[in-house]
Amino acid sequence: MTLLADDSLIIRAWQEIAAKAISARATDIHIEPQEHITLIRIRVDGYLHVLSKQNKSLHERLVTRIKILARLDIAEQRIPQDGRVCIGLELNQADIHCRVSSLPTLFGEKIVIRLLPSNLTELALDQLGLLPPQLALAQAAIEKPHGLVLVCGPTGSGKTRTLYSFLHHLNHLRSNLCSIEDPIEIRLAGVNQVAYQPKAGLDFPTIIRALLRQDPDIMMIGEIRDQATAELTIQAAQTGHLVLSTLHTQDALGAIDRLQHLGINSEALSSCLHCLSAQRLVRRICSNCQGKNNNCELCLGNGFFGRLGIHEVIPFAGDLSQAYCAGASTQQLRQQALALGHLNLLSAGLIQVHQGLISEFELHRQIQ
Ligand SMILES: [Zn+2]
């Protein structure tokens, strides 16, 4: 085979993988070298599926092709690298942004391509899966001129998507919106997005301080991970800015414990916190076959299609805030929130189970 024909074979092989992944609504593509083959897997609705098995002889050339597209150093195969690439259903229509990461493993370099969502209509607030009273509470909280709104949940629970939907809802010409992200997942016109780049000295605290000098109205802080970020977030929310952020906790009120560990006292927190929420993504029962047709064209017999956000939304005001300031434990606050009629993740999820949108089994898998 000539060198040119070989090149076009690899270009076609990669394009075919990319197009199949897009058609299947994949969020990630894994290219994994094993001892004798290369396994190509894709993640759809949170679960990995095998897309194809490739001849091992293709592996290095496939990886090189992707690394060139992602502007990575192709000579460097011993350390992890990360970059960006665009893919599309057609070779000349690459319109989906992706993050690419490489990692040296036992049998060669493994590549993971994360497809970033690009469809702005999906960012509407009413597409998040919030129940009508929860939607009203969340909307009221983010439309306040200043204060803190926190979204909680484990990795992969859709927190970032929720923050993007909030920003999208608030994005108009009268406000200065800015965000600090690690990494920037969706590009939002009209929002001043800054990427976390610690190697360049751009850590969260440095970026927050710089943004505060730029007359912001609304700030999205990707995640509160350390004490300095927590303190600056509270400070920004107390001084006339609306701050949206996420915390890695199991439920909404767990954020209070986490912030306390990061050195935030109850006086400071209660002075600015408006709303706490938590969420999970649960596989949706296929709307075409209700999970009952092995030959279903939509879900291909999986029984599931897409995922539904299950939420807990707790406005932090009145009795709840007073109880917190008076020293109530997080467990007591949880009971009080329920007594006030705020649904927790389980009760909100069970409403969706009764509506036939998700199964109880899948709900429990996500919120155990
Ligand atoms: Zn189906």
Residues whose N, C-alpha, C, O or C-beta is under 5 A from the ligand:
A	BS01	ZN	C286 N288 C289 G291 N293 C296 L298 C299
